[in-house]
Amino acid sequence: AAISASAPQLPTGPLIVLTGFAVFVVSLAFAPGRGVLAAGLRHISFQRRVHMRQGLLALAQGQPIYERYTIRLLMRAGLARADGVATEAGRAGAAKALLDEHRWEILRTMSDQESATALYDGMRAIETVVTRDQLSEIDARLTAPRDVPA
């Protein structure tokens, strides 16, 4: 209405509709929880986590990493060299990721842990889901962990 009042020939109704639409577009784009920007940032974060986890598992199993983005992320974190070979920290991270995967496998076989296994997403550390006692029980069922290839 203020815009319409400042210019005598502008109709009020369409200006109100256009202003409402502009507010809607801004809120759609920038809403913190469900906006387009927030969804894009969540997607990028998820992508990074997936690439890091898959890269660590590839290092743990001695498989080559072909995805440049994965190698770049691992290099930035100090976990791999440019040629895809794990650093000392990378070998430790890879061993931890592989151990987590083995622990999750065992947890999924335990019928009394269905609620915990529902939280498995392939990237979550098992320590965030089970108690220390449960983890000790899982580790007792676990065979000796394999070394990560250099």
N, C-alpha and C positions, 0 to 999 in steps of 0.2 A: 504494500500500500504506500510506503514511503517513496518508492521508486515511481509509482504511478502519480503521486502527488507532485513530485518534482518536475515531471514532464506532463503538461496538460493533455496531450493527445494520446497517451498510452492507456490502454484499457486495463483495469484492475484485475479482472478475472483471470485472463491468460498469464499475467505476471505472477499471480499467486500460484497457479498451477506450475509454471516454470520454476519458481523458487522452491516449491515443494519437491519437484522432481530433482532439482540440484541437491537438496538436502538428502534425499533418498540415495542418490548416486554416491555422494560423499560417505554416507553411513555404510552403504554396501561395500565400498572399497576399503574403508579404514576401520571398520568395527574390530575391536581387539580380539574378540573370541571367534567370530564367524565371518569376518570380512574377507574379501578376496585377497588382500595383502597378507593377512594373518594365515590364510590357507596356503598361500604360496610359500611363505616362510616355513610353515610346518612341513610342507612337502620337501623343501630343500633340506631341512634338518633331517627328515626321515631318510632321504636319499643318502646323505652323508653317513648316517649311522649304518645303513645297509651296506654301503661300499666299504666302510671301515671293517665291519664284521666279516663280510665275505673275503676281503683282502687278508685279514688276519687268519681266517680259516684256510685260505689258499696257501699262505706262508706255512702254516702248521702242517699241512699235508704235502708240502713240497711241490705244489702245483704252480705253474707260471701264471702271472697276472697279466692279462692282455688289455684290460680296461685302463686307459690313461688316467681317467679321473680317480680311480682307485689308487693307482701308484702315486699320483700327485698328493692325495690325502694322506697316504701312509708316509710319504716323504716329509710333508709338512709337520706331521706328528713325530717325526724322528724314528719311525718304525721300519722303514725300508729305504734302500738306496735307489737311485734312478734306474738301475738295471733290474729292480724287483727283488733283490736279495735282502733278507731281513737283517736289521741291525740287532744288537744285543737286546735293546728294549723291544724290538719287534718280535724277536724269538720268545721273549717272556710274555708279551701280549698275545702272541699266537698260541702259546702253550695254555694260557689262561682261557682263551676263547674255545680251544679244543676240549679242555677239561670241562668247561661249562656245557658244551654240547653233549659230552658223554654223561655228565650228571643229569642233564635234562632227559636223555634217553632212559636212564634208570628211573627217574622220577615218574616218567610217563607209564612205566610198567607197574608202579605201585598203586593199587586200586584205592587205597585210603587217601591218596593225594590228588584226587580229581580237581578240587578247587584250585590247587596250586598249578597244576598242569594247564589249566585254562588260561593262565597268565603268560604262557610261553608264546613269544613272538619272534624268536630267533635272534633277538638282540639283547634281551634282558639278562643281567647277571643273576644267576640262580640264588645268590646270597640275599638278594632283595626280596625273595619270595618265601624262602623256607627258613626255619630256625637253625641254630647251630647244631642242635641235637639231630634234627632231620638231615642236615648236611653230613653229619658224622655217619648216620645210618646209610646214606647214599654212598659216601666214600668207602664204607666197609664193603659194599657190593661192587665197587669199582675195581677193575683190574689196574695194574700199574700203568701210569700215564706214559705215553710214548714221547721220545725226545723230538724236538722240532729240528728239521734238517737245516743245516747252515747255508 
